[in-house]
Amino acid sequence: MPCLDHAGYTVARRLFTLKGRRRLPALVCWLLATTLKILRRTYRVRASDAAGFLAEGGPWPVIVVLWHNRILFTGDCFPRRLRACSSVLISASRDGEYAARVVQHFGLGVVRGSSSRGGFRALRDLRRVLAEGHTVVVPVDGPRGPRYTPHPGAVALAAASGVPILPVALNA
């Protein structure tokens, strides 16, 4: 039987859609995080850490900077002890909400904001996290791009907090 709207016109019914939903269902976030954790078991990670930042008792906290399109696989690449005391800057958009919920499954904290939405509040929150001795992870090119062109936010945060920047690159 066709579905009719209030004026009597036939409309297509969608059984399942995420469009227009502010929050991604918790089960979907869990499934995505679990899939990434399983996928992580299929590849090897080789860390090149000449400065010794990943060593026990390294110079923490730091501002970890990486490219926006490399965030997905970063969560599970760091040791659990480092993830427990780290927070990720994620956009305050609806897509950012999805990413934030997935990132939390890896034991990372979340600070919401971006250069176009809530930037000053995010900068204040990141400084507070650094003052507490925790590391922050900042995608330097942002979701809007241009890709591989860093924005000045991480440098401003480092200058304001006196914390070193640690660039991270993931390549396959």
C-alpha positions in Angstrom: 0.0 0.0 0.0 1.5 3.4 -1.0 2.2 6.0 1.7 0.2 9.2 1.3 1.1 12.6 2.7 -1.4 15.1 4.2 -2.4 16.4 0.7 -3.1 12.9 -0.7 0.1 12.6 -2.8 2.1 9.4 -2.9 5.5 9.7 -1.2 8.3 7.3 -1.0 9.0 5.8 2.4 12.5 5.3 3.5 13.1 2.4 5.8 16.3 3.7 7.2 18.2 6.9 6.8 20.6 8.9 8.9 20.0 12.2 7.1 18.6 14.8 9.4 19.6 12.9 12.5 21.8 14.8 14.9 23.1 11.6 16.6 24.2 8.5 15.0 22.7 5.4 16.7 25.0 4.1 19.3 25.0 0.6 17.8 26.3 2.0 14.5 29.2 3.8 16.2 30.1 0.7 18.1 30.0 -1.4 14.9 32.3 1.0 13.1 34.7 1.2 16.0 34.8 -2.6 16.4 35.3 -3.0 12.6 38.3 -0.6 12.8 39.7 -2.5 15.8 39.4 -5.8 13.9 40.9 -4.2 10.7 43.8 -3.0 12.9 44.8 -6.6 13.6 45.4 -7.2 9.9 48.2 -4.7 9.4 51.5 -3.9 11.1 52.4 -0.5 12.6 56.0 0.6 12.4 56.8 3.7 14.3 59.7 5.9 13.5 60.3 8.0 16.6 63.8 9.5 16.5 62.9 12.1 19.2 61.6 9.5 21.7 58.2 10.9 22.2 56.6 7.4 22.4 59.1 6.2 25.0 57.9 5.7 28.5 58.0 9.1 30.3 58.5 11.1 27.1 58.1 14.8 27.1 54.3 14.9 27.6 52.0 16.7 27.1 52.4 17.4 23.4 50.2 18.7 20.6 49.9 15.9 18.0 49.2 17.3 14.6 48.1 15.2 11.6 46.1 15.5 8.4 42.4 15.4 8.6 42.0 12.5 6.2 44.3 10.3 8.4 42.2 10.5 11.6 40.2 7.3 11.0 43.1 4.9 11.6 45.0 6.9 14.1 42.9 6.1 17.1 44.1 2.5 17.5 47.7 3.1 16.4 48.9 4.7 19.7 49.4 2.7 22.9 46.4 2.5 25.3 48.3 4.4 28.0 48.8 7.4 25.7 45.1 7.3 24.4 43.9 7.4 28.0 45.4 10.8 28.5 44.7 12.3 25.1 41.9 14.4 23.6 41.0 15.0 19.9 39.8 18.2 18.4 36.7 17.3 16.3 34.4 19.6 14.4 31.2 20.8 16.1 29.2 19.8 13.0 26.8 16.8 12.6 29.6 14.8 10.9 31.8 15.7 13.8 29.3 14.2 16.2 29.5 10.9 14.4 33.3 11.0 14.5 33.3 12.0 18.2 31.2 9.0 19.2 33.5 6.6 17.3 36.7 8.2 18.7 35.4 7.7 22.3 35.3 3.9 21.7 39.1 4.1 21.5 39.4 5.7 24.9 40.2 9.2 23.6 38.6 12.4 25.0 36.9 14.8 22.7 37.1 18.6 22.4 34.5 20.0 20.0 35.1 23.0 17.7 36.7 24.1 14.5 38.0 27.2 12.7 34.5 27.9 11.4 32.4 26.9 14.4 33.3 27.4 18.1 37.0 28.0 17.4 37.8 30.3 20.4 35.9 28.0 22.8 37.8 25.0 21.4 41.1 26.8 21.8 40.3 27.6 25.4 39.3 24.0 26.1 42.4 22.7 24.4 44.6 24.9 26.6 42.8 23.6 29.7 43.4 20.0 28.6 47.1 20.7 28.1 47.3 22.5 31.5 45.9 19.3 33.0 48.9 17.4 31.5 47.0 15.7 28.8 47.9 15.5 25.1 45.8 17.0 22.3 45.4 15.8 18.8 44.7 18.4 16.2 44.0 17.9 12.5 45.8 20.9 11.0 44.1 21.1 7.6 40.6 21.0 8.9 37.5 19.3 7.3 37.0 22.1 4.8 40.6 22.1 3.5 42.4 22.9 1.4 43.8 19.5 1.9 47.4 19.3 3.2 47.5 23.1 3.9 47.9 23.6 7.6 45.8 26.2 9.5 47.5 28.4 12.1 45.5 27.0 15.1 48.0 24.4 16.3 50.9 26.9 16.2 48.8 29.4 18.1 47.9 26.8 20.7 51.6 25.8 21.0 52.6 29.4 21.4 49.9 30.1 24.0 50.6 27.0 26.1 54.3 26.5 25.6 53.8 22.8 24.6 55.8 21.2 21.8 54.2 20.1 18.5 54.6 16.5 17.4 53.7 15.9 13.7 52.3 12.4 13.0 52.0 10.9 9.6 50.2 7.6 8.7 51.0 6.0 5.4 50.2 2.7 3.9 
